[in-house]
Amino acid sequence: MYEILKGILVDDLQMRAEEVVPTAGREEVGLDSLTAVELAALLHSRLGIEIHDYELMDTATVADIARLLEERLPRAGVDASGGRP
């Protein structure tokens, strides 16, 4: 799930790939409240993951976000290793 998240952060939200590492804090990668809203919408439309922006803002690191996404991943939907149904 981390690689899928990283792809969205880099490709869609224009974050710097070298800064998007599991241990990076939200602030370090540029995930502010507006970006959290955008990320939540992308996660819902692409992966079917229901998550709120405030839940993303409650996380400390990129790895924490990836773990939260894994918990919310629809079981019958997306394969977490490849991002395809």
Secondary structure, 3 states (H helix, E strand, C coil): CHHHHHHHHHHHCCCCHHHCCCCCEHHHHCCCHHHHHHHHHHHHHHHCCCCCHHHHHCCCEHHHHHHHHHHHCCCCCCCCCCCCC
